[in-house]
Amino acid sequence: MNLSSLKKILETANHLTIQLPNGSPVPAHFHITEIGLLSKHFIDCGGTVREEKVATLQLWTADDVEHRLSPTKLHSIITMYEKKISQDDLELEVEYQSETIGKYGLAINGDQLQLLSTQTNCLAQDQCGIPTEKIKMNLSELGTARASCCTPGGGCC
C-alpha cells in the first residue's frame, strides 16, 4: 500500500484497527512513533547496483492503555511528513516490535489494516546458479501442447 491509499482510507475510517499476519491484533493503544523516508542504495550478489525508497511507519505500544490514535491524527502525521520530508507517493513499510523489530507490508482487510509478512529474496538468481522452477507436465500433455503450436506446413519448425 502506498501513502495516498492509506490517506484515502483514513479519510473515511472511524477507528484504527491493525492486525498482525498471524491474525492477532496490534493492541488498540499503539502509537505511531515515527514516519520516515528510507533510502537503500545497494549492490546485489550479481553486481547490479540498485536503489529503493519506501516510507516507514513505526508502531509502538506502551503502558498507557487508554491511548487511541484516531484516523484523523494519523492522517495529519502523514500530511506533516509530506510537507517536511517527502511528497513522493511511496510504498509503506511498517516496523513493529515483536521478538525483534519486524518489517511488514500493509494492506486493507475489510475495515482494518493488515500487516503483511515480508520475505527476503535473491535479486540475481540467474547469476547465482539458483535453478529456475521447471514446469511440471505429463508426457501425455506434451503431445497436445506440441500439436497446438506446430502443424505440418505451419512454418514454425
Buried (B, 14 or more C-beta within 10 A) or exposed (E): BBBEBBBBBBEEBEEBBBBBEEEEEBEBBBEBEEBBEEEEEEEBEEEEEEEEEBBBBBBEBEEEEEEEBEBEEBBEBBEEBBEEEBEEEBBBBBBBEEEEEBBBBBBBEEEBBBBEEEEEEEBBBEEEEEEEEEEEEEEEEEEEEEEEEEEEEEEEE
